[in-house]
């Protein structure tokens, strides 16, 4: 079965076409700068060759048309006709409390996603645009929604509630939802397969760390706590997001700088984190290069970034009453060897040990980093959210056949 996975952002559409029968990637890429000058499609062919097509791509349906066009093109395509696409899986960021698992998309499901727009105004509308585009262009192809928030719906109420009037929860649904759920679910499953452990009898912490970052505590296959909250800004310090910050700072700045909600949201989401502290970049490669040249603010940014990760992992070890496995994933988790070492050194008090030399040369691949005498298994598992979305799509579509 061939499944197209779509991840629609506000100005982009990422895609991957997978043959789930042969476990083969047939093509992937993305459309960037939708609705802006200089929009283009970057396609990676089955043989690894990269192709760039420039055009005036004004909205998401046109972007999806470009994607379908190149997938079926004689020169660069992966399939002979659109009839070979058996299903489409969509990443949907926010399902609120309405969805605790992936679902076949129906008119009722679409309406419920629409109802979640209030709590995800930046994410759900483009996700819906992708669904509408496929409905128009491939009307007979089944579609499945896979929610970032669904995996975290197993959190207990004392973990997801905020210390604000309960009426605000009942009125607006204000609570912690968590994100990156598809990634946390994939790497936790894969880590147990890799280590030969029973997923339903394992305590683990998964650290999805990159430009966006979150840590999740998983007990016996269920998410019991996660660092992101009502929105993806809560928790760890990230590339451009502040992470945890005193709410008093927000109101103070609104008064002193005379800025409104939109401006303060942009400040804490787009101009804070590693970028805000360092003053020049959110890319960890740039940060490390600057540190090597003696840049003190770059060092401070990295120290803060790593400290927050260590602190959250430590708190989740307490919440779980110990752990069996620590998983690193995401762009930084998979490739930034110094950050992994620094975080693990901070957990040495509990007998967690990693092979320093092995860690230093391990990038972007599955690897067991912990030493034989370590009390915790430490692994790197590259995330594959597209495969998880395709897998869910396959299972749900099979049930409807």
Secondary structure, 3 states (H helix, E strand, C coil): CEEEEEEECCCCEEEEEEECCCCEEEEEEEEECCCCCCCEEEEECCCCCEEEEECCCCCHHHHHHHHHHHHCCCCCCCCCCHHHCCEEEEEECCCCCCCCCCEECCHHHHHHHHHCHHHCCCCHHHHHHHHHHHHHHCCCCEEEEEECCHHHHHCCHHHHCCCCCHHHHHHHCCCCCCCCHHHHHHHHHHHHHHHCCCHHHCEEEEEECCCCCEEEEEECCEEEEECCCCCCCCCCCCCCCCCCCCHHHHHHHHHHCCCCHHHHHHHHHHCCHHHHHHCCCCCHHHHHHHHHCCCHHHHHHHHHHHHHHHHHHHHHHHHHCCCCEEEEEHHHHHHCHHHHHHHHHCCHHHCCCECHHHHHCCCCCCEECECCCCCCEEEECCCCHHHHHHHHHHHHHHHHC
